[in-house]
Amino acid sequence: MDNIQLTKLAECAGCGAKVGAGELCKLLEGLKVHQDSNLLVGYDRSDDASVYQITDELALVQTVDFFPPIADDPYTFGAIAAANALSDVYAMGGEPKLALNVMAVPEDMPKEAVHAILRGGYEKAYEAGAIITGGHSIYDKEPKYGMAVTGFVHPRRLLTNSGAQPGDVLVYTKPIGIGVLTAGIKGGLADQDTARMAEGLMMTLNKYARDVMVRFAVHACTDVTGFGVLGHLLEMAQGSDVELHLELSGLKLIPQALELARLGVLPAGLYRNRHFAQDWVDEGSTELARQDLLYDPQTSGGLMIAVAPQDAPALLEALSADPRVPAPQRVGQVAPYAGGKRIFLV
């Protein structure tokens, strides 16, 4: 157990293994989408989870997410993977209720390590108020873990990534740079204190930010994960038919991640995200390393919230008052789409 280094068993770490958004669109192209009046959100919407209405007051939210190790410690890996999977339900404004484990492990992995991964997932699900009711596991040379999660939301309180309105304020809830930071950790370029800080951020549930935001006039939300800040914002901008002005002065970048980006320590997923989004982004005179962090794949990142301007100060105050929300920050504003670029770094 003490000698296991899970990240050495995988080529990619966490959400950095995610298929790029542009490639994903090509893979889904031509698949027939069946219509159902109760299907409020399907895969054709590029949203965080699917939503199916059951009654006038109840809708089902479903998602699945899994990835290779993002941490060497099995328990920590399990907790991070669970937090990441649960996050999609929170991004829709919902509450997770049931979860199924999705796991792949090498045949020779010690049973204690497998148990620790599952225990990390179980304890994070318990914190979320969800019950793990089963799952599926296979043997694979590269370990992977995650969950299929089912939650509930009131149909009229459902949040999507396509509801942002001109004038809305953009609020984000975690610092940025986890992908670059974990690449540095995997390469032995970061110390243990930095690694523990990164793991703590990734294990933090978006439950607490969700519980605050649903009390305010929020028009759209998405959790920032494998496609990076700019990839997920582009989906919000296109889905809402708006343009977004990202205020660099408000962004909380992880200092160690910025240092690593300046050294060129960048995960492969970052390049996929840049290829997908850069044609829609006016980067102005922004330093290249800061741009890199905005394309950086975030494992178990925060919630990106588009809130009505009159509620933005109170939302930020409420988020800041909860110590379980790592880094509430105003990061930009929504404007009417004027054609051309969708996102402007200012």
Secondary structure, 3 states (H helix, E strand, C coil): CCCCCHHHHCCCCHHHHCCCHHHHHHHHCCCCCCCCCCEEECHHHCCCCEEEEEECCEEEEEEEEEECCCCCCHHHHHHHHHHHHHHHHHHCCCEEEEEEEEEEECCCCCHHHHHHHHHHHHHHHHHHCCEEEEEEEEECCCCEEEEEEEEEECHHHCCCCCCCCCCCEEEECCCECHHHHHHHHHCCCCCHHHHHHHHHHHHCCCHHHHHHHCCCCEEEEEECCCCHHHHHHHHHHHHHCEEEEECHHHCCECHHHHHHHHCCCCCHHHHHHHHHHHHHEECCCCCHHHHHHHHCCCCCCCEEEEECCCCHHHHHHHHHHCCCCCCCEEEEEEEECCCCCCEEEC
